[in-house]
Amino acid sequence: MQVVRFEIPGQLPTMNEIVAASKSHYGTYSKMKKKYTQKVMGCAEGLPSIESADFRITWHCVNRRKDKDNIVAGQKFIFDGLVECGVLKNDGWNEVGEIAHSFAVDKENPRIVVEIQTL
């Protein structure tokens, strides 16, 4: 078992933002997905290739105004970015085990910390 960790600075879009983008102009969601998937790819660059793993994602938010279930929608960009940069072969059931979320407030340094524990 190995634990790999990386950080994504800032915040990822919430479910409300994703839904609004998908209802907007047809290209709005595509641009959003590309932007944030590439952001994750840049942060995960250099990580080893992983067959399967459990994930712990800690969301360090600016404040408590957004609902937790709204915040975790950003995991879509995390898993897609890990697949795109070759850390994961796929983000299906065979590669992704348990996913645990925790939340903290850090108005000075909002970020997402992803810990990957290989199976």
C-alpha positions as CSV (number, residue, x, y, z in Angstrom):
1,M,0.0,0.0,0.0
2,Q,1.3,3.4,-1.0
3,V,-0.2,6.9,-0.3
4,V,0.3,9.6,-2.9
5,R,-0.8,13.2,-2.2
6,F,-1.3,16.3,-4.4
7,E,-3.0,19.7,-4.0
8,I,-5.1,21.7,-6.3
9,P,-5.0,25.5,-5.5
10,G,-8.2,27.4,-5.3
11,Q,-11.6,25.9,-5.8
12,L,-13.4,23.8,-8.4
13,P,-16.9,24.5,-9.8
14,T,-19.8,23.5,-7.6
15,M,-22.8,21.5,-8.8
16,N,-24.8,24.7,-9.2
17,E,-22.1,26.2,-11.4
18,I,-21.8,23.0,-13.5
19,V,-25.6,22.8,-14.0
20,A,-25.8,26.5,-14.9
21,A,-23.0,26.1,-17.5
22,S,-24.6,23.0,-19.0
23,K,-27.9,25.0,-19.4
24,S,-26.1,27.9,-20.9
25,H,-24.6,28.1,-24.4
26,Y,-23.6,24.7,-25.6
27,G,-19.9,25.3,-25.4
28,T,-19.9,26.8,-21.8
29,Y,-19.7,23.5,-20.0
30,S,-17.2,22.1,-22.4
31,K,-14.9,25.0,-21.8
32,M,-15.4,24.7,-18.0
33,K,-14.6,20.9,-18.1
34,K,-11.5,21.4,-20.2
35,K,-10.2,24.3,-18.0
36,Y,-10.6,22.5,-14.7
37,T,-9.5,19.0,-16.0
38,Q,-6.3,20.6,-17.3
39,K,-5.8,22.4,-14.0
40,V,-6.0,19.0,-12.2
41,M,-3.7,17.5,-14.8
42,G,-1.1,20.1,-14.1
43,C,-1.3,19.5,-10.3
44,A,-1.1,15.7,-10.7
45,E,1.8,15.8,-13.2
46,G,4.6,13.4,-12.2
47,L,2.4,11.1,-10.0
48,P,3.0,7.4,-10.6
49,S,0.5,5.4,-12.6
50,I,-2.0,3.7,-10.2
51,E,-4.0,0.5,-10.9
52,S,-6.7,1.0,-8.2
53,A,-7.0,3.2,-5.1
54,D,-9.1,4.7,-2.4
55,F,-9.4,8.5,-2.4
56,R,-9.6,11.0,0.4
57,I,-10.4,14.5,-0.7
58,T,-10.2,17.4,1.7
59,W,-11.9,20.5,0.5
60,H,-10.4,23.7,2.1
61,C,-13.1,26.3,1.4
62,V,-13.1,30.0,1.7
63,N,-16.1,29.9,3.9
64,R,-19.1,27.7,4.8
65,R,-21.6,29.3,2.4
66,K,-21.7,26.4,-0.1
67,D,-23.4,23.1,0.8
68,K,-21.0,20.2,1.1
69,D,-23.0,18.1,-1.5
70,N,-22.6,21.0,-3.9
71,I,-18.9,21.3,-3.4
72,V,-18.1,17.6,-4.0
73,A,-19.4,17.8,-7.6
74,G,-15.9,19.1,-8.4
75,Q,-14.6,15.5,-8.0
76,K,-15.6,15.0,-11.6
77,F,-12.8,17.2,-12.7
78,I,-10.4,15.5,-10.3
79,F,-11.0,12.0,-11.6
80,D,-11.1,13.1,-15.3
81,G,-7.8,14.9,-14.8
82,L,-6.2,11.9,-13.3
83,V,-7.3,9.8,-16.2
84,E,-6.2,12.4,-18.8
85,C,-2.7,12.6,-17.3
86,G,-2.3,8.8,-17.1
87,V,-2.3,8.4,-13.3
88,L,-5.5,6.3,-13.6
89,K,-6.3,4.1,-16.6
90,N,-10.0,4.8,-16.1
91,D,-12.2,6.2,-13.4
92,G,-14.6,3.3,-13.2
93,W,-15.4,0.8,-10.4
94,N,-12.2,-1.3,-11.1
95,E,-9.9,1.7,-10.5
96,V,-11.7,3.8,-8.0
97,G,-12.4,2.3,-4.6
98,E,-13.8,4.2,-1.7
99,I,-14.1,8.0,-1.9
100,A,-14.1,9.9,1.4
101,H,-14.6,13.7,1.7
102,S,-13.7,16.1,4.5
103,F,-14.1,19.8,4.7
104,A,-12.3,22.7,6.3
105,V,-12.3,26.5,6.1
106,D,-9.2,28.3,5.0
107,K,-10.1,31.7,3.6
108,E,-6.4,32.6,3.1
109,N,-5.5,29.4,1.2
110,P,-8.5,27.6,-0.4
111,R,-7.4,24.4,-2.0
112,I,-8.3,20.7,-2.5
113,V,-6.0,18.1,-1.1
114,V,-6.2,14.6,-2.7
115,E,-4.8,11.6,-1.0
116,I,-4.6,8.4,-3.1
117,Q,-4.1,5.1,-1.2
118,T,-3.3,2.3,-3.6
119,L,-5.1,-1.0,-3.2
